[in-house]
Every structure is written in structure tokens, then in C-alpha cells.
Amino acid sequence: TTAGTYRSHVKGFLRYLAINYPSVTLSEVTKLQVRAWFLHEANRGIAPVTRSTKLFAVRSFYRFLIAEDMSEENPASLVTLASPVRSRIEFYSDPEADAIVEWAAAQDGLRWQVGRVLLLTLRYSGLRAGELVSLRTEQVDLEARRISLVGKGRKPRVVPIPHLLADVLREYLDEIRPQLPESSYLFANPRGNRSLRGRYGPRALHN
């Protein structure tokens, strides 16, 4: 969540202050210390987009301190960063995507049987990675060829299932899914993690 991300960035800023400016209190921090932290983060190789988010986090933190009468000024508001240049998204061509799926299909073991279906679902449904790993079996209607989701802003979203993918999912449910850990999620990790109740975690999906 945004709050969790901001909290993590503020903790990083506080650790930096504790190590490099131990005698400076929060109310005494100036734009010089804030700038020094961003220079430190840049030297660590932190991407411009992430540094921009860190700046928003520290600004929000100081707005909170001012509201609580714990600081009179917001030193982060005096710091500006160059607008981050977002990297261009590169897409796989159809032959490249086919080659990836074919490679997965050629691997041995149950893990890659599921992996092939995961890749095909990503390719032909356009689901986000988080939506894919959180997808429950009850949300998939193969007869109507649609996936019912609750998207951003809690808005209902219906994703059509192409014929090719519907056939793949039917085969998966009939032949592969019964071999996987019991779970309400459509895609259960063969190496099921109890804390995730059988579903794939982001790292497992990435792997």
C-alpha cells in the first residue's frame, strides 16, 4: 500500500539521520540534510522514480509533524528533484512469447506444467500479476468464458477468456489442478506455502 511504502521510506530517512546526524533532532533538520540523504540514495543506485516517491514520503511525514506541533517547518518542501524519466516498456513479440511458453512446456515436473498455464493466462488474459496469483476458482467461468474481478477502486471488472485459453484452463482444471495443494485459489503452488494458503507469492510467480 502507499502508506506502507511511505512508512518504509521514512524509516530509511530516520536511519540515515541517526547514523550521519545523530545530534540533529527532527525539528532541526534542514533542506541540507534532506538533500544529503537523496545524494546518498542516488549514489546507492536508487532509481529516480523511487527517489521521487521517497521525497513525497518525507514531505508527508513532516506535514504530520507540523500538525502535531513537533516541527515548525517542512524541510523536504524546499527540496526539488529532477523529474524522473520513466523507462520505456518493451513488449515481447509474438514469436518471443511463443518461445517462452514452448520452453516452459518442455521442462520436466509439475511446477512447469503449472508454469506454462500461468504464462498462457498472463499472455491471453492481460491480468496483472497480483490479480493472477489472487484469482480464485469461483471467479473463472469457462462456460461463459469470462473472469470476474474487482479492480482498482473496487470497481467490478470482467475479463474475457479467448477460446485458446479456455481450452488450456479446462485441461489444467481436469488434469493438473487435482495434483496441487487444496486451495480456493485457481493457481496453487506445488511447493505450497502455508502462510499463503497454497497460492503463489509474487516471488514464486516471478521465478
C-alpha positions in Angstrom: 0.0 0.0 0.0 1.0 3.6 -0.3 1.0 4.1 3.4 3.3 1.1 3.9 5.7 2.3 1.2 5.8 5.8 2.7 6.4 4.3 6.2 9.3 2.3 4.8 10.9 5.3 3.1 10.5 7.4 6.3 12.2 4.7 8.3 15.1 4.8 5.9 15.4 8.5 6.2 15.4 8.3 10.0 18.1 5.6 10.0 20.2 7.9 7.8 19.8 10.8 10.2 20.6 8.6 13.2 23.9 7.5 11.6 25.0 10.6 9.9 23.5 13.4 12.0 22.9 11.9 15.5 22.8 15.2 17.3 20.1 16.7 14.9 16.5 16.4 16.1 13.6 16.1 13.6 12.6 19.7 14.2 16.2 20.9 13.5 16.5 19.0 10.1 17.1 21.4 7.2 17.0 21.0 3.5 20.7 20.4 3.5 20.3 17.1 5.5 17.4 16.1 3.2 19.4 16.8 0.1 22.4 14.9 1.6 20.1 11.9 2.0 19.0 12.0 -1.6 22.6 12.3 -2.8 23.3 9.2 -0.6 20.4 7.3 -2.2 21.4 8.3 -5.7 25.0 7.0 -5.0 23.4 3.7 -3.8 21.9 3.4 -7.3 18.3 4.1 -6.2 16.2 4.9 -9.3 14.9 8.4 -9.9 11.3 7.3 -9.7 11.9 5.7 -6.3 13.7 8.8 -5.1 10.8 10.9 -6.1 8.5 8.7 -4.0 10.9 9.0 -1.1 10.6 12.8 -1.3 6.8 12.6 -1.2 7.0 10.3 1.8 9.3 12.7 3.8 7.2 15.7 2.9 4.1 13.9 4.2 5.9 12.9 7.3 6.8 16.5 8.1 3.3 17.6 7.4 2.2 15.2 10.1 4.9 16.5 12.5 3.8 20.1 11.9 0.2 19.2 12.5 1.3 17.6 15.8 3.3 20.7 16.8 6.5 18.6 16.6 8.1 20.8 13.9 7.7 24.3 12.6 8.9 23.8 9.1 8.9 21.2 6.3 12.5 20.9 5.1 11.5 18.4 2.4 9.2 21.0 0.8 12.3 23.1 0.0 13.9 20.2 -1.9 13.2 19.5 -5.6 14.3 16.6 -7.7 14.6 16.4 -11.5 11.5 14.8 -13.0 12.2 11.1 -13.3 12.4 9.7 -16.8 10.3 6.6 -16.8 11.8 3.7 -18.7 10.1 2.7 -21.9 8.1 -0.5 -21.6 9.3 -3.2 -24.0 6.9 -5.9 -25.1 7.6 -9.4 -26.2 6.9 -10.1 -29.9 4.6 -13.0 -30.7 7.5 -15.3 -31.7 9.3 -14.4 -28.4 6.2 -15.1 -26.3 5.6 -18.4 -28.2 9.3 -19.4 -27.5 8.9 -18.6 -23.8 5.7 -20.8 -23.5 7.3 -23.6 -25.5 10.4 -23.6 -23.3 8.2 -23.8 -20.2 6.2 -26.7 -21.7 9.4 -28.6 -22.4 10.5 -28.5 -18.8 10.0 -31.5 -16.5 7.9 -31.6 -13.4 4.6 -30.4 -12.1 6.0 -26.9 -11.3 6.5 -26.2 -15.0 3.2 -27.8 -16.0 1.6 -25.1 -13.9 4.1 -22.5 -15.1 3.1 -23.0 -18.7 -0.6 -22.3 -17.8 0.4 -19.3 -15.7 2.3 -17.9 -18.7 -0.5 -18.5 -21.1 -3.0 -16.9 -18.7 -0.8 -13.8 -18.4 -0.5 -13.6 -22.2 -4.0 -14.2 -23.2 -6.0 -12.5 -20.4 -4.0 -9.4 -19.7 -4.4 -9.9 -16.0 -2.0 -8.1 -13.7 0.5 -10.3 -11.8 -1.3 -9.6 -8.5 -4.7 -10.4 -10.0 -3.3 -13.7 -11.4 -2.0 -15.0 -8.1 -5.1 -13.9 -6.2 -7.5 -15.4 -8.7 -10.0 -17.8 -7.1 -11.5 -20.7 -8.9 -15.0 -19.3 -8.4 -14.1 -16.2 -10.3 -13.5 -18.1 -13.5 -16.5 -19.1 -15.7 -15.2 -21.2 -18.5 -18.7 -21.7 -19.9 -19.3 -18.0 -20.3 -15.5 -17.6 -21.0 -15.0 -14.7 -18.5 -13.2 -13.8 -15.4 -14.9 -11.6 -12.8 -12.6 -9.4 -10.8 -12.8 -6.4 -8.5 -10.2 -4.0 -9.9 -8.7 -0.7 -8.8 -11.1 1.5 -6.8 -13.1 -1.6 -6.0 -14.7 -1.4 -9.4 -16.0 -4.7 -10.9 -14.2 -5.8 -14.0 -14.9 -8.6 -16.4 -12.0 -10.1 -18.4 -12.9 -12.2 -21.5 -11.2 -15.6 -21.9 -10.2 -16.4 -25.5 -11.1 -19.9 -26.8 -7.5 -21.0 -26.8 -7.0 -20.0 -23.1 -10.4 -21.6 -22.2 -9.2 -24.9 -23.6 -5.9 -24.6 -21.7 -7.7 -23.9 -18.4 -10.1 -26.8 -18.8 -7.2 -29.2 -19.3 -5.5 -27.6 -16.3 -8.5 -28.0 -14.0 -9.1 -31.6 -15.2 -5.6 -32.9 -15.2 -3.2 -30.7 -13.2 -5.2 -28.9 -10.5 -6.2 -32.2 -8.7 -2.5 -32.8 -8.2 -1.9 -29.5 -6.4 -2.4 -28.5 -2.8 -6.0 -27.9 -1.7 -6.8 -24.2 -2.0 -9.6 -21.9 -3.1 -7.1 -20.2 -5.5 -7.1 -21.2 -9.1 -3.4 -21.5 -9.3 -2.0 -23.4 -6.3 1.8 -23.6 -5.9 3.1 -27.2 -6.0 5.5 -26.1 -3.3 2.7 -24.6 -1.3 3.4 -22.1 1.4 1.0 -22.4 4.3 1.1 -18.7 5.1 -0.1 -18.0 1.5 -2.8 -20.7 1.8 -1.5 -22.5 -1.2 -1.4 -19.7 -3.7 1.6 -18.3 -5.5 3.5 -15.4 -4.0 4.9 -12.6 -6.2 8.5 -14.1 -6.0 7.3 -17.6 -6.9 5.4 -16.2 -9.9 8.4 -14.1 -10.9 10.7 -17.2 -10.8 
